[in-house]
Amino acid sequence: MRRYYFDLRDGDDLAPDEEGLELPNIERVQEEAARSLADMARDAVRMNHDRAGRQMAIEVRDDDGPVLQVKFTFEIDRHKQ
């Protein structure tokens, strides 16, 4: 199995994955990236009530370079407090 690294991008901040995961195929890589990004988005909503918009991504690479990127952009627009 190939080892994939899931780097977390939050705006301009990048947290590189130093360990990686061994996965059997690109479909499992895409599922893992989407699951990780959903967790990031959920945590961001819970912790950052003062930010109007957010761009996040999981950038997946292997030993040969970039494989895929999963992106998510959201905006919270409160009309009443």
Contacts in CASP RR format, 6 or more apart in sequence:
PFRMAT RR
TARGET T0000
AUTHOR 0000-0000-0000
METHOD contacts of the structure
MODEL  1
MRRYYFDLRDGDDLAPDEEGLELPNIERVQEEAARSLADMARDAVRMNHD
RAGRQMAIEVRDDDGPVLQVKFTFEIDRHKQ
1 22 0 8 1.000
1 23 0 8 1.000
1 24 0 8 1.000
2 22 0 8 1.000
2 23 0 8 1.000
2 62 0 8 1.000
2 63 0 8 1.000
3 20 0 8 1.000
3 21 0 8 1.000
3 22 0 8 1.000
3 62 0 8 1.000
3 63 0 8 1.000
4 20 0 8 1.000
4 21 0 8 1.000
4 22 0 8 1.000
4 23 0 8 1.000
4 29 0 8 1.000
4 32 0 8 1.000
4 60 0 8 1.000
4 61 0 8 1.000
4 62 0 8 1.000
4 67 0 8 1.000
5 16 0 8 1.000
5 17 0 8 1.000
5 18 0 8 1.000
5 19 0 8 1.000
5 20 0 8 1.000
5 60 0 8 1.000
5 61 0 8 1.000
5 62 0 8 1.000
6 17 0 8 1.000
6 20 0 8 1.000
6 21 0 8 1.000
6 32 0 8 1.000
6 33 0 8 1.000
6 36 0 8 1.000
6 58 0 8 1.000
6 59 0 8 1.000
6 60 0 8 1.000
7 14 0 8 1.000
7 15 0 8 1.000
7 16 0 8 1.000
7 17 0 8 1.000
7 58 0 8 1.000
7 59 0 8 1.000
7 60 0 8 1.000
7 61 0 8 1.000
8 14 0 8 1.000
8 15 0 8 1.000
8 17 0 8 1.000
8 36 0 8 1.000
8 40 0 8 1.000
8 56 0 8 1.000
8 57 0 8 1.000
8 58 0 8 1.000
9 15 0 8 1.000
9 56 0 8 1.000
9 57 0 8 1.000
9 58 0 8 1.000
9 59 0 8 1.000
10 40 0 8 1.000
10 44 0 8 1.000
10 54 0 8 1.000
10 55 0 8 1.000
10 56 0 8 1.000
11 54 0 8 1.000
11 55 0 8 1.000
11 56 0 8 1.000
14 59 0 8 1.000
21 32 0 8 1.000
23 29 0 8 1.000
23 32 0 8 1.000
26 67 0 8 1.000
26 68 0 8 1.000
29 60 0 8 1.000
29 67 0 8 1.000
29 68 0 8 1.000
30 68 0 8 1.000
30 70 0 8 1.000
33 58 0 8 1.000
33 60 0 8 1.000
33 68 0 8 1.000
33 70 0 8 1.000
34 58 0 8 1.000
34 70 0 8 1.000
36 58 0 8 1.000
37 56 0 8 1.000
37 57 0 8 1.000
37 58 0 8 1.000
37 70 0 8 1.000
37 71 0 8 1.000
37 72 0 8 1.000
40 56 0 8 1.000
40 58 0 8 1.000
40 72 0 8 1.000
41 54 0 8 1.000
41 56 0 8 1.000
41 72 0 8 1.000
41 74 0 8 1.000
44 51 0 8 1.000
44 54 0 8 1.000
44 56 0 8 1.000
45 74 0 8 1.000
45 76 0 8 1.000
48 54 0 8 1.000
49 76 0 8 1.000
51 76 0 8 1.000
52 75 0 8 1.000
52 76 0 8 1.000
52 77 0 8 1.000
53 73 0 8 1.000
53 74 0 8 1.000
53 75 0 8 1.000
53 76 0 8 1.000
54 73 0 8 1.000
54 74 0 8 1.000
54 75 0 8 1.000
55 71 0 8 1.000
55 72 0 8 1.000
55 73 0 8 1.000
56 71 0 8 1.000
56 72 0 8 1.000
56 73 0 8 1.000
57 69 0 8 1.000
57 70 0 8 1.000
57 71 0 8 1.000
57 72 0 8 1.000
58 69 0 8 1.000
58 70 0 8 1.000
59 66 0 8 1.000
59 69 0 8 1.000
60 66 0 8 1.000
60 67 0 8 1.000
60 68 0 8 1.000
60 69 0 8 1.000
60 70 0 8 1.000
61 67 0 8 1.000
END
